[in-house]
Amino acid sequence: MSHSLQVHRCPRPYDSSISTEVLSDHGHLPSEWQALLGGTAGSSPYLQTLIRSERDWIEAALSDPEGARDAVFQTCRASAPDQVKSVLRAGKRRIALLCALCDLSGHWPLEEVTGTLTRFGELAVDVALKAEIALLIKRRKLPGMSEDDIASAGGMSVFAMGKMGAYELNYSSDIDLICLFDETRFERDDFLEARQAMVRATRNMSAALNDRTAEGYVFRTDLRLRPDPSVTPVALAMAAAEQYYESLGRTWERAAYIKARTCAGDIAAGEKFLKTLTPFVWRRHLDFAAIEDAHNMRLRIRENKGTGGPITVLGHDMKLGRGGIREIEFFTQTRQLIAGGRDPSLRVRGTVEGLQALSRAEWISAEVSDTLARHYRDHREIEHRIQMVHDAQTHRMPTSEEGLSRVACLMDVEPEAFIADLRERLEEVHRLTEDFFAPGTSAKPAEPLPEDLDQSVIARWPSYPALRSDRGARIFERLKPELLSRLSRTANPGEALLALDGFLAGMPAGVQLFSLFEANPQLIDLLVDIVGTSPALANYLSRNSSVFDAVLDGGFFADWPGRDALIAELRDALDSESDYERQLDLTRRWHREWHFRTGVHHLRGLIDAETAGQHYADIADAVIIGLLPKVSAQFAAKHGPMPGRGCVILGMGSLGAGRLTASSDLDLIMIYDPLDDEMSDGKRPLAVRPYYARLTQAMVTALTAPMAQGRLYEVDMRLRPSGNQGPVATSWQSFTQYQENDAWVWEHLALTRARVVAGEDTLARDLEKFRCDFLARPRNRQVVLQEVAEMRRRLAAAKSPDGPWDAKTGPGRMLDIELAAQAGTLLAGQPTRSVVDGLMAGVASGWLSDAQAQNLRAAYDLYWSVQSAARLIAGKGSDGAVRGEGGAAFLQRSTGFDGIASLQQALEHAYAQAADCIDAAVGPEAEMKDENDDETLS
């Protein structure tokens, strides 16, 4: 077998007797191996000893290293239970020697070396554990278990943590293990006996690997990463461990589980357990508080281990010292913890792989990733050489010149160059990582508070819930000078301060958000914009601060992806989550972020009011389309699949027209077609009518229920046939018959804006065809206009305008013009849905003049701009839109007016002009109808 081997020249040979001995026994080996065995490897007493002890095996091993490795693995796997300790120790000697020689020769890269050591480690753990389990079963000490259970270790799963979990073991590593057993494999009455047996098996397995005998040892094992190791046994039930992590788990334990991997025993049970820990390890929000946790951990390590001094090569700790291996690992894992909950691509175990994933996701630059990855690999190789000298679990560079030369020899470089290069690498790692954990840590003089801000407002902040915790208050104190400085630069600092005060007062907790701002100061500008402009959005943020996570995603300020892309994104996200409650919460988080993004884009002038309305409607469509199959599947699990063809959800009003505001309700109707089915086919079958009625209620609950992640929408179903008096779900046959025979004209008007949002495709097509054909029928103009006049009268009697800024309700305002547009659509026999198209249809039918339509269109565009901006600023209270200077300025920008007074004057003029126009078009009001008529559209 041909090898491409590097010839190592030892600058200072040590114990040259090994050279003569090895060359005399292996003189026929390739010269590269002879130079390696006699020179570089000779600088390590540990390797000299191994070479002497394995001289009869090494010749074959060097001719085929990969085959020799596989043979060792096979021998260990096939060892008899009573020979496990001896066979594993012999296997460890050979694997260690083979890895060292292949490493020093350059035949294996670093990853192959660490991977081989790790695979031998997991094999050793598995063999030793199953030998103990087999002995317990043979002695009937493991209740309910037979020989068939040996293959799964009786439900015991061993988790490789740290370097072993990431296939990064070094030459003299401990192996960090957590041993958990699946308690569901045992009867309740047998649990205590089973736990005792599992504890015994774990102890014996650890001893089999750890104990030093005349043949050496296999691996030092460390079981202290388990939950609360000072008071818990070495083996725990999985349920107990899960409860611990959910209630008491700490950040360092989350970081530890990034690399966790089931390496031995019951692999399937272990992987299932790791999946249950996903919400613990990977938080759904961007967890910038992890930065402070990791930084504090680094400081404690430096203090406890004495590694916080200046960077020197002699005696430097390559693992824990400044610029060392742990710094790179902390940097990588902390970044993974911050963003891995939102981005599954970051959930990788290896350090180099983690850096590469962070670079691809644009959390760090490619340059930083490449630099740290290169230095990490270099550090690990030096760590290996240090440990090769005496097989010692050390990470410290030698403290003597002679010792340092020995390591340089193993690295095949001159000592002077080795020292200079290493110092440069350590300093660069420290520079790159320290700024991430502690940016600007140099002491700064306390800055005086801006004089134009009310100090009494600031003085009450420590009493707010978000600032009561020591940690939250500490982070906020670091943040406050910059926050107040930016507030003082706003157009009205006093008003902005009060808005910020309301924001802080409404926050239940602050650590996460304050950490987010500290790590990303650019978000403070956005916060100041929001609290100074939109009290409604600021109040929303105080209760949903995690939406700021979305701002840090690369696409937050990108172009709108479109309705189809939103639907696909949410559908894929829901398909990845199997639990129904989590699906509902996931939808709320998704909706919250896209809704927030649309509001910010509108607030900052990136989109206008009309575009914002379309975006809000796209989001609502995606939510309904995404949730309907999940609600249906959940319902079908009890009552069977939908009878007949299934159902569709019909969007009415603004949703049907495809334009919503930031606080719009959803007007919905569910229509189903049972065909010839009378009952559902499930565990608890239901008749068709109650089936779809209850399915509708389940869908409404999915949209409206307040959950941990909030609620989605308010839903109004009063536009269904017969309003509140009719069934909540309507059959296809009943719907068509009702529209043709019993519906009021106002219901025909409402049909002009109807749009199928989600549901069964053929039923959706049939419904849209019926709508178009039905609207195309000729109408009696006098009857239609009489009904329109009556509706206007009832609307005016039901609710008066809420001041001049209420652009929606009242004569000549939005609802009035929408009604006129629906009348134009109905009279023209066209299926158009938008207000503009409806007004032009009125012109086409000869009902409206072109001038009337253009005047109404211009008025409606102005109203929509005001209404959309007001809902974003103040929610459903229109008066609040102009109370603050920031809100008033946003209204002016949205509508193109220079002053708030001129805008109000334009609105009032438009109201009067539009009302006169519609009055003239509709004609005299019809006589008052019977007071007992059905409730009309409200």
N, C-alpha and C positions, 0 to 999 in steps of 0.2 A: 504494500500500500504506500502510495507516495504522499508525503506531507510537505507543506510549505511552511518550514520552521524558521524561526528567527534565532540566529546565533547570538547568545548572550555572552558578553565579555565582563567578567567581574573585576572592577577596578582594584579591589583588595581581596584576594582569595582568603578564605578561612578554612582551617582544618583540612589542609590539602591532602591528608591521608585518604579522604573519601575519593579523591580523584583517581589515585592509583588503584584503589580497590575496585571501584566501579569499572574503570577502563579495562582492567585485567579480566573481569568477568563478562564484560559486554563489548569487547573490542570489535566485534563484527557488526555492532549497531551503526546506523548512519552517524556521520560525524556531528550532525546537529544535536542528536541526543547525547552523544558522548560529551560534547562541550557543555551542554546543559547540566548533565548529571555531575560532571566534574568541576564545573565552575560556579555558575549562578546558584544552583540548588545547594552547592556545598557551603554557601554562606548561612544556611539555616540548620542548626543542630537538630531541630525537629524533623526536617526532611531527610537529613543524613540517617537518623535512626529508622525512619520509615523505609528508606531505600535498602538499608541492611536487612531489615526484617522481611522485606518482600522481594529479595533479589531473585528468587526462583519464579515469581509471578510477573515481575515487571517487564521481562523481555517480551512475552506474548502481549502484554498490555500495551506496550509502546508500538507494537506493529499494527495494532487495531484498537485505538482507545475507545471508540464508540462501542465496539463489540465487547470489549472487556467490561465496560460500564454496565451494559445490558446483562452480561453474565452474572455480575455481582448482584444485580437487582433480582434476577431469577433465583439465584441461590438463597438469598434472604427470604424471598417470598415463599419458597418451598421448605423452609426449615421446620423441623419437628418442634412442637411446643417446648420440650425440655432442652432443646438446643438453641433457643431463640437468642438468649443473652450472648452466648459465645459467637454464634454466626453473625449477629448484628455488629459486634465489636470488630470482627475480622473484616466485615464488609465496610465499616466506617474507615478503617485504616487504608484500605485499598482505594476507596472512593476519594478520600482526602489526598492521598499521594497522586492519584491519577489527575485530579483537578489541579493540583499544584503544578505538576509538570506540563499539563496542557495549557495552563494559564501562563506560566513563565516562558513557554516556547512560543506563545502567540497562536497555538493551534486552535484553542477555543477562545472566543470573545468573552467578555465579562458576563454577559447574560447566560451563556452556556455553562459557565462555571457555577454561577449562583443557582441556576436552574437545576443543574445536576445535584448539587448539595441539598437543595430543597426537596427534590423528588426522592432522594434517599431518606431525608428526614421524614417525609410523610409516609413512606413505605415502612420505616422503622416503627413509627407510632402505630400504624395500622396493624402490623404484625404483632407487636408487643401487646396491644390492647386486645386483639382477638384471641391471643393465647390465654390471657387472663379470663376473658369471658368464657372461653371453652372450658377452662378449669372450673369456673363457678357453675356452669351448666352441668358439667359432669358430676359435681358434688351436690347438685340440686340446691344450690344456694341462691339461684336466680329464679324466683317463682314464675311458673307458667312458661318458661323458656325451654326449648329443645335444641338439638344440634342444628336444626334448620335456621335457627336465629343467630348462629355464630357469624354468618356472612354479613349481617347487619349489626353485629356487636350488641345484640339485644336491645337496640334502640339508643345506644350511646353514640353521640356525635362529638368529634373532636374538632375544634376550630383552631386553625393556624392563624396567629395574630402577627402583627409587625412584619419583619422581613420574611418570615416563613410564609405568611399569607400572600405576600407579593412576589414569591419566588426570588428573594433577594438574600438568602442566607450567605454568610461569610464563613471563613474557614473555622473559626472558633466561636460561632454564635451559640448563645442560648436558643432554645426554641420556646416561644411563648405560646401556651396552649390554654384554651378554655374548654372544659369537658362538661357537656350537658346531656341529659338523657330524656327521652320522650316518655313522660309519665303515663301517657294514654296507652302504652303497651302493657300496662299492668292493671290488675284489678285494684279497686280502692283499698280493700283490706290488706293487699300485698305491698302497698306503697312503701311503708317504712322498711320492710325487709329488703325490697328491691333497691331502695336508696342506699342502704347500708352496704349491699353487695356492690353497687356501682362505685361507691366511695373506695371500697377495698380494691376493686379492679383498677381504678385510676391511680391510687397510690402505688400499687405493684407495677403498673405499666411505667410510671414515672421512674421508679427505682430501677427497673430493668434497663432503662436508657441512661439513667443518671449515675448510678453507682459505679465507682472505680474498682476494677478488679485487676488481677494480674494481666489480663488482656486489654486493659484500658477502659474506656467508657464510650458510649455512643453519642449522646447529646446531653448537655445540661438542660434540664427542663424547668420552666418557670410557670407556675399555675396561678400567679398572683394577679393576673388581669381579670379574673372572674369577679362577679359582683360582690362587693364588700368582703374581701378575702380574709379580714381579721376575724370575722365571726361566722363565715359560711364554710361548709365542707368543700372538699376539692372537686366534688361532682354535684351538680345542681339539676333539679327538674327544669325543663324548658319553661314551663308556666311561671315558676318562681323567678327565673331570670328575666322573662319578658315583663313581669310586673315591676321588677326592680328598675329596669331601664325606662319604662314608661313614667315612673313616679320619681325616681332619684337619679337617673342617669346624668352624667356630667359631660361637659364639652370634650374633655380628653378621652372619654369612653366613646363618644361619637367618632372622634378622629381615629381611634384604634380600630373601629369597625369598618373604616374605609378599606383596610387591607384584609379584613377577616375573610377566611375561606374554610369551608368544610374539607378537612384533609384526610380524615380517617373515620372508621366506624360506619354509622348509618348516614350515608351521604345525602339521601333524599330527605330525611328528617332534618338534617342540618341546613340544607338549602331552604327548606320551608320556613325554618326558624329565622334565618337571615332575612327572608322576604318580609316576615312580620315586623322586623326591626327597621324596615325602610323609612317609615315616618319619623322614627327616633333619630336615625343617622342623617337623613336627608330632609331638612326642614323645607316646607313648601315656599317659604318666603326667603328672600336674600338675607342670609344670617350674618350681617357684618359685626354683630356682637361677638362672634367667634374670634375676631382679630384681637380684641382685648384679652379674651380668655387665653388664647395662645401666647400672647405677649407676656402675660403674667406667669404662665407656665415656664416660658423661657427664662424669665428673671429668677424664678424659684430654682430652676435647674442650675443656673449660673452660681447662685448663692450657695446651694447645697453641695454642688460638686466642685466649687472653686474654679470654674471655667470662665469667669467673667473678665479676666485680665486682658492685657493687650495681646495682639497676635504675635506670637513667636513660634518658630519652627521647633526648636528643641523643647521637648516635653509637651508640645501642643496636643490637646485632645481632638483627634480628627472627627470624633462623633459629636461631642457636646460643646467643644470650644467655639469661639467666635469664627464665623465663616466656615463651620464644619458641616458634616453630613446632616445633623439634626436640623440645622437652620434651613437647609434646602427642603427637607421633609416637612417641617412646620409650614414653610411658605406655601408649598404645594398643597398640603392637606387642608390648610386653612382656606385657601382659595376654593378648593373643592367643596368644603363645608358651606361656604358662603353661597355658592351658586348651584351646587349639585342637586338641590331639591327641585329646581326649575329646569335644569338641563341634564337629563340622564347620561349624555355623552361624557360627562365629567366623572362618572362613577367607575373609575378604573383603579386598580390596586397599585400598580407599579409607580414609582416616583417619576421616572423618565416618561412613562406613558401619561401620567397625570400632567406633567408640564406640557407635553405635546397636545393633549386634549384642551388644556387651558388656552394654549396659543390658537388652536383652531377655532375655539369659541370666542376669541378676541378678548379674553380677560387679561392676558398678558401679551406682550409683543413677541414676535417670533425670535427677535434678537435675545430677549431675556430668557426665553424658553431654551434656546440653543445653548446659551452661555451656561445657565445653571445645570442643564443636562450634561454638558461636557464636563463641567467641574465635579458634578456628582459622580460620574463614572470614574474620573481621575481620583477623587477622594476614596471611592470604594476600593480601587486597585491598591492604593497606598495602605488602606486599612488591612487588606488581605496580606500584603507583604509584612506588615507589623506582626500579624498573628501567625504567619508562617515561621517566624524565627523560633518560637518556643511553644506553639500551639496554646497560646495564652489568650484569654478573653480580655484583651486590652485594645484600647483605641488611641493610646498616647504614643506620640513619637518618642524615640529614645532620648534620654537626657544627656548622653555622652556623644562626643564626636565619633567614637568608634562604633557605637550602636547606630548612629545616623548613617554612617558609611555602609554598614551592613544592609540597611533598608535600601539605600541608594543602589547598592549592588544588585539587590533583588529587582529593582526597577530598571536596571541596566543603564544607569546614567551616572555622571560624575556628581559627587556630593555637592559641590558648589552650585552647579546648575540646578540640581534637585531642590536645594534650599531656596534659591531665588524664585524658581517657578512656583513652588508650593506657597511661598509667602504671597506672591502676587494673586494666586487663585483664592486663597483664604480672604484676602482683603476685598477682592471683587465680589465674592459671595456675600460677605458681611455688608458691603455697601448696598447691594441689590435687595437683600432681605430686610435689613434693619429699617430702611426707609418705609417699607410696607407696614411693618409692625408698629413703629414709633416715629412717624414723620414729624419733623420739627420738634424734637424732644428737648432742645436746649431751652433753658429757663427764659421766660419772657416777663418783662415787668407788667404788672397789672395795669390794664388800660382803663381810664376813666369812662364812665357810662356817658353816652351822648346826652347833652344837656336838653335837647329838644324832645326827649322821651320822658313820659310821666313815671317818676321813680316809684310812686305808690303802686302802680300796676306791676312793675317788675318785682317789687318786694313781696307780693303775694304768691309768686310762682312756686316757691318751695313747698307751699301747702297743697299743691295739686297732686293728684294720684301719680301722674307720670314722673314726678320729681321727688317722691317720698322715699324711694329706695336709694341707698347710698350710692349704688353703682350708677343709676340713672342720673342722680344729681351730679356725680363726679364728671360724667361724660358731658352733661349739659353745661357745666361750668367752663369746660374747655371750649365748648361750642358757642357760648353766649356772646363773647365779644364780637365775633364775626357776624353773628345773626343780628345783633343790635346795630352794628355798623351799617349793614345793608338796609335795615329798616329805616335808618336815619337818612338814607339817600333817596327814599321814595318821595313821590309828590306830596303826600300828606303823612308824615311819620307818625303823628298821633293816632290817626285813624288806622294805619297799618299795625301799630302796636296793639290797639284794642282788638283788632281782628286776630292777631297772633295770640293774644291772651285768651280769646275764645277757643282758638284751636288747641292750645295747651291744656286748657281747662277740661276739654272734652276727651282728652286722651286717657285711656285706662292704664297704659304703661308706656314708658318712653325709651327703654334701653335699646331696643332694636332700631327704632327710627333715629335716635340720636347717634347711634353707631353708624348708621347708613349715611347720615349727613357728614359726620366726621371723616369718613372714608371717601366721600364724594361731595366736596364742598359746592360743586356746581349746582347741586339740587337745592341749595338754600335760596338761590335766585328764583327758582321755580316756586318754592314755597312762598316766598315774599310776594311774587306775582299773584298767586292764588288767594292768599289771605287778604291781600290788599284790594282784590277785585271781586271775588266771589265768596261771600259768607256761606252760601249753600255748599259749594265745593270744598271750602275749608272745613266746614262741619263734617262733611262726608269723609274727608281725609283724616280727621281726628279719630274716627272710628274704624277707618280702613287704611291705615298708613302703609300697609304692605303693597298698595298699588304703586308706590314709588319704585318698587322693584322693576316694574315694566319700563320705567324711564331709562334704566341702565341697559336694557336689551338694545342691541344694535339697531333694531328696526323701529324704535319708538317714534322717531321723527321721519321715517321713510314714507313713501307714497302709500296710499290706502291699497291693501292687497286685493280688495274686491269681495263681493258676497260669496262666490264659490270657494275662494281660498279660506275664508272664515269658516264656512260650513265644514270643509275638509279638515281644517285644523282642530276644531272642537270635536268632530266625530272621531278622529284618530285619538285624541286625548281621552275621550269617554271609553273608547274600545280598549284602552290600556288599563282601565280601572274596572274591576269586577264587582266591587261592593256598591250597592245602590245608593246608600247614604253618601258614600264618598263621591259617587258620580254627581249627585246633586250639589255637594259642596264644591267639587271641581268646576262645575258649570258656573257657580256663583263667582268663584275666583276669576275664571276666564272672562266672564261678562264684566266684572268689576274693572279689570285692567283695560279692556278694549273701550269700555264706556269712559273711563278716566282719560284714556288717550285721546278720544274724540273731543272731550271737553277741553283738554289742554290745547289741542290743535286749534279749536275754535277761539279759545281765550287769547292765544298768541297770534291770531290772525293768519294762521297757515291755511285755514279753510274758512269759507263763508257760511252763513246760516243755512242756506239751501243744501250745501254739501254735507254739513254736519247732520242735517235731518236725514239725508240718505244713509249716512254712516250708522246712525242710531237704528234705523230700520233694518239695515243689513245685519247688525248685531242681534236684533230681536229675531229675525228670520233664522239665523244660525242657532240660536238657543232653542227655539221651538222645534226646528228640524232635528237638532241633536238629541233633545230630551224625549220626543215622542216615542222613538223605538225603545228607549230604556224604560220609560214608564210602562209601555205596553208589555215588554218582556217581564217586568216585575209583576204586573197584574196577571199576565198569562200563567205565571208559575203557580198561582192559586186557582184561577178560574178557566184556564185554557186559552188558546189563541183566539184572536178576534173572529167571531162568526161572519160568514159571508165574505164580501170583498174587503172588509175593513173600514177605515174611516179616513177623513181628511179634516184638517183644521183650517177654517176660513178666517182670514184676517179682514176686519172691517175698519171703517173710519180711517184714521191717519195711518195705521199699520197697513191697511189694504192699499192705500195710496202710496205707500213706500216712503213716508216722511214723518219722523217723530222728533220730539224735543228731548232734552235731558231728563225730564220727569214724566214722560208720557205713560199713561196706562195702555193696556192692550185690550182692544175689543175683539173678541173671538167667538166663533160658533163652531161646534163639532158636528159634522154630518157623517152618517154611517150608512152602509148598504148591506143589510143582512142576507140578501138574495132569498133563498128558501129556508135558511137555517132558523130554528126557533130557540135553540139553546147553545151555549158554549160547550166545549168538550174538554173538561179539566177535572182536577181533584174535587173542586167545589163548583159544579156547573151553575150558570146563571141563565135566565131567560134573556133574550136579545136586548130588550129595552133597559132593564136594570144593569145589564153588563156594560152597555155603552154609557149609561148615566154615571155609573161608578168609575168607569175608566176616565170620563171627562173630569169628574171630581178629583181623581188622582193626578191628572195632568195639571189642573188648576193649582192643586196643592204643591206640586213640584215647582211651579212658577212663583207662587206667592208665599210659601211657608218661610218664616224666619228661622234660619239655621245658624250654625257657628260662623258661616261665611256671609251671613246676611240674607236678604231676599232678592229676588230677581225683578219682578214686576207686580203691579196691581193688575188684576184681570177683571174686565167688565163683560158679562155675557148677556146683557139686556137686549142686544140686537137680534137675538135668536127669535124664531117665530113665536108669537104670543108673549114675548118679553119674559118677565119674571114669572108669569103664570104658566108658561110652557115647560116641557122637559128640558133638562140641561143639554141633552144630546138629541139631535133630530135625524130621523131616517131620511134617506135620499128620496123616497117616494113621498113622504109627508112634506118635505121641504119644497119639492117642485109643485105638489098640489096646492100647498098653502100660498106660494107665490102667485100661482095662476088664478086661484079662486078666492082666497080670503085675505091676502095681504093688503094693508093700507098703502096709499100712495107713498107715504114717508118711508115705508119699508122697501118699496121699489127704488126710491131715491137712494137709500142706503146701499142697495145692491149695486149701484153704479161704482162704488169704491171697493167692492168685495174682491178678495184675491186669495186663492188657495196657497197657503204657506207651506204645509207639510201634509204627508199622508200618502195613501195608495194612489199610484199613478193613473190607472184607468178611471177611477172615480174622480180624480182631480180633472182629467180631461173632459169627462162627461159634464162635470159641474160648470166648468168654464164655457163649454159649448152651450149649455142651457142658459147661462147668464147672458152670453152674447146674443143668442136667438131671442131670448125673452125681452131684452132691452131694445132689440131692433123692431119690436112690434109698434105699430102706430099708436099714438096717445091722443086723447082729447085734451087740447091745450088748456081750455077753460078749467077743466077738472083739476089738472095738474097744478095750475097757478092758484086755484082756490085753496088747494091743500097746502101749497107753499105759503100762502098768506096766512092760513090758519096756524101752521107750524111756527111762523115768525111771531105771531101773536102769543102763542103759548110759551115760546122760549123767552120772550120779553117779560111775560108775567111770572115765569118761574125764577128768573135770576137777573138781577140788575148788574151793570158793569161795576167792577171793583176799582173805580177810579180811572183816570186817563191812561194809565199804563197797562190796563187790562185790555190787550188787543184782541182777546178771543171772544168775549161775551158781550153782546149788545148790538143794536141796529147799526148796520154798516161795518161791522167788525168781522173777524175771521169766520165764525160760524155762519154768519149771515151770507157772506160771499161764498163759502163752501156750499151752502144750501142752493144758492143761485146757480153755481157750477153744476151741481147734481141735476137741477131742473133742466139746464141746457143740455146735458148729456141725455136725459130721459126723453126730452122733446125731439132731439135729433136722432134718436134711435142708435146711438153709438155706444161702444163698450169702454170708452176712455175712463181713466180713474183720476187723473190729476186735475187740480183746480183750473190750471191754465187751459188744458184741453177741453174741460167742461165749458168754460166760458166761450172758447172758440166754437164749440159745438152749438152753443146758443146763438152765435152769429150765423152759423151755417143753416140753422133751422129758421132763421128770420125772426127769432124772438128778441135777440139783443142786437143793437147796432155795434159796429166795430168800435166806435168811440166809447160806448158804454163798457164793452168788454175790456178795452185797453185801460180805461180808468180803474175798473175793478181789479184788473191784474196788477197794476202799479200799486194800488192800495194794499192788496193782499201781500205782495212782496215786502212792502214796508212792515206790515203787521207781523209777517213771519220772522223777519229779522229782529224785531223788538221782542216778540214772544220767545224765540229761541234763545236770545241773549238773556232775557229776564229769567227764564227757567234755569239757565246755567248759573246765573248770579244768585238768585234768591229762591230757587225751588218753585213752589206753586204760589208763592206770595208775590204778586207783581210789584207792589209798592216798594218792597225792599230793594228792588233793582236800582233805584235812583237815590237811595239814602246815603250811600257812601260815594266819595269822590272817585274811587277806583271803578266801582260799578257803573257810575254815570259815564265815565270816560270810555268804558268798554261798549256801552250802548251807543255812544256817539260814533265810535270806530265801526261798529257793526252796521250802522245805518248810513254812515257817510255824512253825518251832520256835525257842524262845528260847535254847537252849544246845546245843552239839554233843554233850554227853553224853546229854542227853534224846533227841536225835535217834537216836543210836546205840542207845539202849535201846529206842526205838520200833521201829527196824528189826529188831533181834534178836527182839523179841516177835512182830512180823509174820511173820518167817521161820518161826518155830516154829508159829504159829497156822495159817498158810497151808499148811505142809507137812502138818500134821495133817488139815486140811480135805480136801486132795487125796488123802491116804492113805485117808481114809474113803470118798471118792467113787469112787476107782479100785478099791479092794478089794485082796485078797491078790495078790501078784505072781504072774504066770504062771510056769510052769516055765521054766527056762533053755533058750533055744533053741540050736540048733546053732551052735557058735562060728564056723563058716564062712559064716554068713548074711551077706548083703550089708551093707555099712557103712550104719548108720542116720544120721539127721540129727544133725549135730554143731554 
